[in-house]
């Protein structure tokens, strides 16, 4: 367990990058990474129902990052845990990717060139299929312009995407087939 005061100082001194439905993202000064501060209290159930968000539970959130490491080479690591007012926070670190956020059409074009397939061609739904090998075809969600960074070499990097499964058993089976779970 990390020291809460030390974590709060780290987060306060870092540059604010953005916020998702379940985490805040900061970039510590002088580092080459970002820190995601996962706080399930940030999940607004009304927004959750409006915008399809598959990582309602911590296990799903963490295994989404495990899958992102596997498929996209994200190098997301568990930084640590801390308590704030009796609420558990999870800190993850991820290398900073220099680039820009693409427009929708460019994003779809680059992701498809990299092997992802838009679930509903021609729509602006943020759902793509990826070949999971032995795990079958997997649905990657929350893939939108703010969650993709394009580098100067025109490589698209999904940075905060999720994976959708019909239930926990299907998630575990896919993780096992990919060699990511015992």
C-alpha positions in Angstrom: 0.0 0.0 0.0 1.4 3.4 -1.0 1.6 6.3 1.5 -1.5 8.4 0.8 0.2 11.7 1.5 3.1 10.9 -0.9 0.6 9.9 -3.6 -1.4 13.0 -3.1 1.8 15.1 -3.5 2.7 13.2 -6.6 -0.7 13.8 -8.2 -0.9 17.5 -7.2 2.6 18.3 -8.6 2.0 16.4 -11.8 0.5 18.0 -15.0 -3.2 17.1 -15.4 -3.7 15.3 -18.7 -7.4 14.3 -18.6 -10.1 12.4 -17.0 -12.2 9.4 -18.0 -15.3 7.9 -16.5 -13.3 6.0 -13.9 -9.9 7.7 -13.6 -7.8 10.9 -13.7 -4.6 11.0 -15.7 -1.5 13.0 -14.8 2.0 13.3 -16.2 4.6 13.6 -13.4 7.1 16.4 -14.2 10.3 15.0 -15.6 9.0 11.6 -16.3 8.3 9.8 -19.5 5.0 8.3 -18.3 1.5 9.1 -17.3 -0.2 7.9 -14.1 -3.8 6.8 -14.1 -5.6 7.2 -10.8 -8.5 4.7 -10.9 -11.3 5.8 -8.5 -14.5 3.8 -9.0 -16.4 6.6 -7.3 -15.9 8.7 -10.5 -18.2 6.3 -12.3 -21.5 8.2 -12.7 -24.1 5.4 -13.2 -26.3 7.7 -15.4 -23.4 8.4 -17.7 -22.4 4.7 -17.5 -25.8 3.7 -18.8 -25.7 6.3 -21.6 -22.2 5.6 -22.8 -21.4 1.9 -23.1 -18.6 1.3 -20.5 -17.6 -2.3 -20.0 -15.1 -1.9 -17.1 -17.5 -1.3 -14.2 -15.5 -3.6 -11.9 -11.9 -3.4 -10.9 -11.1 -6.9 -12.2 -12.4 -5.9 -15.7 -10.5 -2.6 -15.6 -7.2 -4.3 -14.7 -7.6 -7.2 -17.2 -8.5 -4.7 -19.9 -5.1 -3.2 -19.4 -3.5 -6.6 -19.4 -5.2 -7.3 -22.8 -4.1 -3.8 -24.1 -0.5 -4.7 -23.1 -0.8 -8.0 -25.0 -2.5 -6.6 -28.2 -1.1 -3.0 -28.4 2.2 -3.2 -26.5 1.1 -0.6 -24.0 3.5 -1.5 -21.1 0.9 -0.5 -18.5 2.1 -1.4 -15.0 0.6 -1.4 -11.6 2.1 1.5 -9.8 0.4 0.8 -6.5 -2.6 1.1 -4.3 -3.6 3.8 -1.8 -6.6 4.7 0.4 -8.3 8.0 0.4 -11.1 8.4 3.0 -11.4 4.6 3.2 -11.8 4.3 -0.6 -9.3 2.2 -2.5 -7.5 3.8 -5.5 -5.4 2.0 -8.0 -2.5 3.7 -9.7 -1.3 2.5 -13.1 1.7 3.9 -15.0 1.9 3.9 -18.8 4.6 5.3 -21.1 3.8 8.7 -22.5 3.2 8.5 -26.3 4.1 11.7 -28.2 1.6 12.4 -30.9 -1.8 13.8 -31.7 -5.4 12.7 -31.6 -6.7 11.9 -35.0 -10.0 12.7 -36.6 -12.5 9.9 -36.9 -11.9 8.9 -40.5 -8.1 8.9 -40.1 -8.4 6.8 -36.9 -10.5 4.2 -38.5 -8.2 4.0 -41.5 -5.1 3.6 -39.4 -6.6 1.1 -37.0 -8.0 -1.0 -39.9 -4.5 -1.0 -41.5 -3.2 -2.3 -38.2 -5.6 -5.2 -38.1 -8.7 -3.9 -36.3 -12.1 -4.0 -38.0 -14.8 -1.5 -37.2 -17.8 -3.4 -35.8 -20.4 -1.4 -37.8 -18.6 -0.1 -41.0 -19.5 3.5 -41.8 -20.8 4.3 -38.3 -19.2 6.3 -35.6 -19.5 3.6 -33.0 -16.3 3.2 -31.0 -16.2 -0.6 -31.2 -13.7 -2.6 -33.2 -12.9 -6.3 -33.6 -9.4 -7.7 -33.2 -8.1 -11.2 -34.0 -7.4 -12.8 -30.7 -5.8 -15.9 -32.1 -6.8 -18.9 -30.0 -9.2 -16.6 -28.0 -11.2 -15.9 -31.1 -12.3 -12.5 -32.3 -12.5 -10.0 -29.4 -14.5 -6.8 -29.2 -12.4 -3.7 -28.3 -14.6 -0.8 -27.1 -14.2 2.8 -26.1 -12.0 3.3 -29.2 -12.5 7.0 -30.1 -10.4 10.0 -31.1 -9.5 10.9 -27.6 -8.3 7.4 -26.8 -6.0 7.0 -29.8 -2.7 8.8 -30.3 -1.1 8.9 -33.8 2.7 9.3 -33.8 4.8 11.1 -36.4 5.3 7.7 -38.2 1.4 7.4 -38.5 1.2 4.6 -36.1 -2.1 4.6 -34.2 -1.8 3.8 -30.5 -5.1 3.0 -28.6 -4.3 4.3 -25.1 -7.4 3.7 -23.0 -9.6 1.1 -24.6 -11.6 -1.7 -23.1 -12.6 -5.2 -24.1 -16.1 -6.4 -24.0 -17.1 -9.9 -23.0 -20.6 -11.5 -22.5 -19.6 -12.4 -18.9 -16.7 -13.0 -16.5 -16.3 -16.7 -17.6 -15.8 -15.6 -21.2 -13.2 -13.0 -20.1 -11.3 -15.6 -18.1 -11.4 -18.1 -20.9 -10.0 -15.6 -23.4 -7.2 -14.6 -20.9 -6.4 -18.3 -20.4 -6.2 -19.0 -24.2 -3.9 -16.0 -24.6 -1.6 -17.3 -21.8 -2.4 -14.3 -19.6 -4.2 -16.1 -16.8 -3.5 -19.5 -15.1 
